[in-house]
């Protein structure tokens, strides 16, 4: 996911990350490529979904890719 974000960013696309889990394995690579990373913690699953919904709606994104492992 990180490599895809970096490549899209290099092609001129605006890329942002919304993270709600723990671990910042590749955050330094994203920051080095001027890709914003938004860290959020939610108290429950409903708050998580509402937070993601709010982020997507306010971002005026053309595409959204999700990944869960």
C-alpha positions as CSV (number, residue, x, y, z in Angstrom):
1,X,0.0,0.0,0.0
2,X,2.9,2.3,0.8
3,X,4.6,1.7,-2.5
4,X,1.4,2.4,-4.4
5,X,0.8,5.6,-2.5
6,X,4.4,6.8,-3.3
7,X,4.0,5.9,-7.0
8,X,0.7,7.7,-7.3
9,X,2.1,10.7,-5.5
10,X,5.1,10.8,-7.9
11,X,2.6,10.8,-10.8
12,X,0.9,13.9,-9.4
13,X,-2.0,12.4,-7.5
14,X,-2.9,13.7,-4.1
15,X,-2.7,10.8,-1.7
16,X,-3.5,10.7,2.0
17,X,-3.6,7.9,4.6
18,X,-6.3,7.5,7.3
19,X,-4.9,5.0,9.9
20,X,-6.8,3.7,12.9
21,X,-4.5,0.8,13.9
22,X,-1.3,0.6,15.8
23,X,2.2,0.6,14.2
24,X,3.9,3.2,12.0
25,X,6.1,0.8,10.0
26,X,6.3,2.9,6.9
27,X,5.2,6.3,8.1
28,X,8.7,7.8,7.6
29,X,8.6,6.8,3.9
30,X,5.2,8.5,3.5
31,X,6.4,11.7,5.3
32,X,9.6,11.7,3.2
33,X,7.3,11.8,0.1
34,X,5.0,14.5,1.5
35,X,2.1,12.1,1.9
36,X,-0.1,13.1,4.9
37,X,-0.9,10.4,7.5
38,X,-4.0,11.0,9.7
39,X,-3.8,8.9,12.9
40,X,-7.1,8.3,14.7
41,X,-8.2,6.2,17.6
42,X,-11.8,5.3,18.2
43,X,-13.6,4.0,21.3
44,X,-15.7,1.5,19.3
45,X,-16.5,0.2,15.9
46,X,-19.4,2.6,15.2
47,X,-17.2,5.6,16.1
48,X,-14.6,4.2,13.7
49,X,-17.0,3.9,10.8
50,X,-18.4,7.4,11.5
51,X,-14.9,8.8,11.6
52,X,-13.9,7.2,8.3
53,X,-17.2,8.4,6.7
54,X,-16.5,12.0,7.9
55,X,-13.0,11.9,6.6
56,X,-14.0,10.6,3.2
57,X,-16.9,13.1,2.8
58,X,-14.7,16.1,3.8
59,X,-11.8,15.1,1.6
60,X,-13.5,15.4,-1.8
61,X,-11.7,12.2,-2.9
62,X,-12.1,10.7,-6.4
63,X,-11.2,7.2,-5.2
64,X,-10.8,5.4,-1.9
65,X,-8.8,2.2,-1.3
66,X,-9.2,0.3,1.9
67,X,-6.9,-2.4,3.4
68,X,-7.3,-4.4,6.5
69,X,-4.9,-7.1,7.6
